[in-house]
C-alpha cells in the first residue's frame, strides 16, 4: 500500500494547496485510474472526499481556535467564496462556520482524522488465475452510487432476483455484479445482470452493457458475500501493486455461479479484475 501512503502524505502536506489527481498519481508512481480505484477500495472513501473532508476538518479546528476571517480561510482551502465554503461546511457538519467559531470547540463534529495506513490490514489472497475472456453481453438492473456507498446493493439484488432465469436470450446460469462508469470522484454505477446471447429480445426497462474481450485476473472469494469488500481491498492494495500488472479502464465484476446461495450469502464468488 505504499502508493496510498505516498498519496496520503502528499494530501496531508498540501491540503491547503490545489491538489489534483495527477499530482497524487505522480507522487504515488502509478496511473490516475489505478490510484483512484485502489484508494477507494482500500480506504472506503474516494480521494476527492478524503481531501475535502480533511480540509473542512482542519478548517473547523481553525475556527474553534478563534480564526476570525472566514473568507480568508475559505480562499486558503480552495473555495471561491464565503457562501461556497459555508454550504460545504454545513453539509459536512450540520452547523455553520460562524457557529463553530462562536462556541470555540469542535465537540460533536465528525472530524476526519488523517489516515494511518500502517494500522490497516488486508486479507491473504490465493494467487489468481489469468484468463482471456471473450466479449460479454450483459442485461440487468443498474443503479447509481456515490463513492464508498454500497448499502443499497443487497436490496438491488433482491429486486433483480425474480429476473434470474427469466430474461429472454439468457445464456448460462451465472449472475454478474458489475462496477462501471466510475468518475474521478469514484461515483459509480452497479449492474446486477446475467449474460445474454444478444440484446434484441432484452426488455426495454433493463440496462444493456457490452464488455469487450479482455484479459482478467480472477480471484476466488470463499467467504460470505458481505466480506467481498475485504477481498477487493486486498486485490487493489496488495496484489496489484506487486504483480507487475496494470488494470484496464474497464468494468470489473463479481461472478456468482450456481454454487452461490443468494438466501444465505454463502457459496463463494469470483472477482474479475480487467488487465491491460
C-alpha positions in Angstrom: 0.0 0.0 0.0 3.0 2.3 -0.4 1.3 4.2 -3.2 -1.6 5.1 -1.0 0.7 6.0 1.9 2.5 8.4 -0.5 -0.8 9.9 -1.7 -2.0 10.5 1.9 1.4 12.0 2.8 1.1 14.4 -0.1 -2.5 15.4 0.8 -1.6 16.0 4.4 1.4 18.1 3.4 -0.5 20.1 0.7 -4.2 20.2 1.6 -4.1 24.0 1.6 -2.8 23.9 -2.0 -4.5 23.0 -5.2 -4.1 19.2 -5.2 -5.0 17.3 -8.3 -5.4 13.6 -9.0 -2.5 14.0 -11.5 -0.3 15.3 -8.7 -1.1 12.4 -6.4 -0.6 9.8 -9.2 2.8 11.3 -10.0 3.8 11.1 -6.3 2.4 7.6 -5.9 4.1 6.4 -9.1 1.0 4.8 -10.6 -1.7 5.8 -13.1 -4.6 8.0 -12.1 -7.0 5.2 -12.7 -5.0 2.7 -10.6 -4.6 5.1 -7.7 -8.2 6.3 -7.7 -9.6 2.7 -7.7 -7.0 1.5 -5.2 -7.7 4.3 -2.8 -11.5 3.8 -2.6 -11.2 0.0 -2.3 -8.6 0.1 0.5 -9.9 3.1 2.5 -13.6 3.1 1.7 -13.6 6.8 0.7 -12.6 8.5 -2.6 -9.6 10.7 -2.9 -11.8 13.8 -3.6 -13.9 13.1 -0.5 -10.9 12.5 1.7 -9.3 15.7 0.6 -12.5 17.7 1.0 -13.3 16.3 4.5 -9.7 16.7 5.7 -9.7 20.4 4.6 -13.1 21.0 6.3 -11.9 19.2 9.5 -8.8 21.4 9.7 -11.0 24.5 9.0 -13.3 23.5 11.9 -10.2 23.4 14.2 -9.0 26.7 13.0 -12.4 28.3 13.6 -12.7 26.7 17.1 -9.2 28.2 17.8 -10.6 31.7 17.0 -9.9 32.1 13.3 -11.6 35.5 12.6 -11.7 35.8 8.8 -13.8 33.1 7.3 -13.4 34.3 3.8 -9.6 34.2 4.1 -9.9 30.6 5.5 -12.3 29.7 2.6 -10.0 31.0 0.0 -7.0 29.3 1.5 -8.8 25.9 1.1 -9.7 26.5 -2.5 -13.3 27.7 -2.1 -14.2 30.7 -4.3 -16.5 32.4 -1.8 -17.7 32.6 1.7 -21.0 31.2 0.6 -19.5 28.2 -1.1 -17.4 27.4 1.9 -20.4 27.7 4.3 -22.5 25.4 2.2 -19.8 22.7 2.1 -19.1 23.2 5.8 -22.7 22.9 6.9 -23.3 19.9 4.6 -20.4 18.2 6.3 -21.0 19.1 9.9 -24.6 20.3 10.1 -23.6 23.7 11.6 -22.2 26.9 10.1 -18.6 28.1 10.4 -19.8 31.0 12.5 -21.4 28.7 15.0 -18.2 26.7 15.5 -16.2 29.9 15.9 -18.6 31.3 18.4 -18.7 28.2 20.6 -14.9 27.8 20.4 -14.7 23.9 20.2 -15.3 21.0 17.8 -17.3 18.8 20.2 -19.9 16.7 18.4 -18.4 17.4 15.0 -17.5 14.3 13.0 -14.0 15.4 12.1 -12.0 13.2 9.7 -8.5 12.5 11.1 -5.5 11.7 8.9 -5.4 8.1 7.9 -2.7 5.9 9.4 -2.0 3.3 6.8 0.1 1.1 9.0 -3.0 0.2 11.1 -4.8 -1.2 8.1 -4.7 -4.9 7.4 -5.9 -6.8 4.4 -6.7 -10.5 3.9 -4.5 -13.1 2.4 -5.3 -13.9 -1.3 -4.9 -17.0 -3.3 -3.0 -16.4 -6.4 -5.4 -15.6 -9.2 -5.8 -17.3 -12.5 -5.2 -15.1 -15.6 -7.7 -15.7 -18.3 -8.6 -14.1 -21.7 -12.4 -13.7 -21.7 -14.5 -13.1 -24.8 -16.8 -10.1 -25.0 -19.7 -10.2 -22.6 -23.2 -9.0 -23.3 -25.0 -8.3 -20.0 -28.5 -7.3 -19.2 -30.0 -6.4 -15.9 -30.9 -3.7 -13.3 -28.5 -0.8 -12.8 -28.3 1.8 -10.1 -26.0 4.8 -9.4 -24.0 5.1 -6.2 -21.9 7.7 -4.5 -18.3 6.9 -3.7 -17.9 4.4 -0.8 -21.7 3.8 -0.6 -22.8 0.2 -1.3 -25.5 -0.1 1.3 -28.3 -0.5 -1.2 -26.7 -3.1 -3.3 -28.3 -6.1 -1.4 -31.7 -4.5 -2.0 -30.8 -4.1 -5.6 -30.0 -7.8 -5.9 -33.3 -8.6 -4.1 -35.1 -6.5 -6.8 -33.3 -8.3 -9.6 -33.8 -11.8 -8.1 -37.1 -12.6 -9.9 -35.5 -11.8 -13.2 -32.9 -14.6 -12.9 -33.6 -17.2 -15.5 -36.4 -15.2 -17.0 -34.6 -12.7 -19.2 -35.1 -13.6 -22.9 -31.9 -14.8 -24.5 -30.1 -15.5 -21.2 -27.1 -17.8 -21.6 -25.8 -19.8 -18.7 -26.8 -19.6 -15.1 -24.1 -17.2 -13.7 -25.1 -13.8 -12.4 -22.8 -10.7 -12.5 -22.4 -7.7 -10.2 -20.6 -5.1 -12.4 -19.0 -1.8 -11.3 -18.7 0.6 -14.2 -18.9 4.2 -15.3 -16.7 5.4 -12.4 -15.8 9.0 -12.5 -12.8 10.8 -10.9 -14.7 11.2 -7.6 -15.4 7.4 -7.7 -19.1 7.7 -8.0 -20.2 4.6 -10.0 -23.0 2.5 -11.4 -23.6 -1.1 -10.3 -25.3 -3.6 -12.5 -27.0 -6.8 -11.4 -27.0 -8.8 -14.6 -26.9 -12.1 -16.5 -25.2 -12.8 -19.8 -27.4 -12.8 -22.9 -26.8 -14.0 -26.5 -27.9 -10.7 -27.9 -29.8 -7.6 -27.0 -32.6 -8.0 -29.4 -35.1 -9.6 -27.0 -34.0 -7.8 -23.8 -36.9 -5.9 -22.2 -36.5 -2.1 -22.7 -36.6 -1.4 -18.9 -33.4 -3.4 -18.4 -29.9 -1.9 -18.8 -27.7 -3.4 -21.5 -23.9 -3.4 -21.1 -21.2 -4.7 -23.5 -17.8 -5.5 -22.1 -15.1 -6.1 -24.7 -12.8 -9.0 -24.9 -10.1 -8.6 -22.2 -7.7 -10.4 -20.0 -8.6 -10.7 -16.3 -7.1 -11.7 -13.0 -9.7 -13.9 -11.4 -9.8 -14.1 -7.6 -11.8 -16.6 -5.6 -13.7 -15.3 -2.6 -14.8 -18.2 -0.5 -16.3 -16.5 2.5 -19.7 -14.8 3.0 -20.6 -12.3 0.3 -20.5 -9.5 2.9 -16.7 -9.9 3.1 -16.1 -9.3 -0.6 -15.0 -5.7 0.1 -12.0 -7.0 2.0 -11.1 -9.2 -0.9 -11.3 -6.2 -3.3 -9.2 -4.1 -0.9 -6.5 -6.9 -0.9 -6.6 -7.1 -4.7 -6.1 -3.4 -5.3 -3.9 -2.6 -2.2 -1.7 -5.7 -2.0 -1.8 -7.9 -5.1 -1.9 -5.4 -7.9 1.0 -3.1 -6.7 3.4 -6.1 -6.6 2.0 -8.1 -9.6 3.7 -6.1 -12.4 0.2 -5.8 -14.0 -1.8 -2.7 -14.9 -5.5 -2.5 -14.5 -7.6 -1.8 -17.6 -10.0 1.1 -17.6 -12.9 -1.2 -18.0 -15.7 -2.6 -15.8 -14.7 -5.1 -13.1 -17.2 -7.5 -11.7 -18.2 -10.2 -9.3 -19.3 -13.5 -10.9 -21.8 -15.7 -9.0 -22.1 -19.3 -10.1 -24.7 -21.9 -9.3 -22.8 -22.8 -6.0 -23.7 -19.4 -4.6 -26.8 -19.3 -2.3 -28.5 -15.9 -2.5 -30.6 -16.7 0.6 -27.6 -17.3 3.0 -24.9 -15.3 1.1 -22.6 -18.3 1.2 -21.1 -20.4 -1.5 -18.4 -18.1 -2.7 -17.9 -16.0 -5.8 -15.2 -14.7 -8.1 -13.9 -11.2 -8.5 -12.7 -10.4 -12.1 -10.2 -7.6 -12.4 -9.6 -6.4 -16.0 -6.0 -6.1 -17.1 -4.2 -4.2 -19.8 
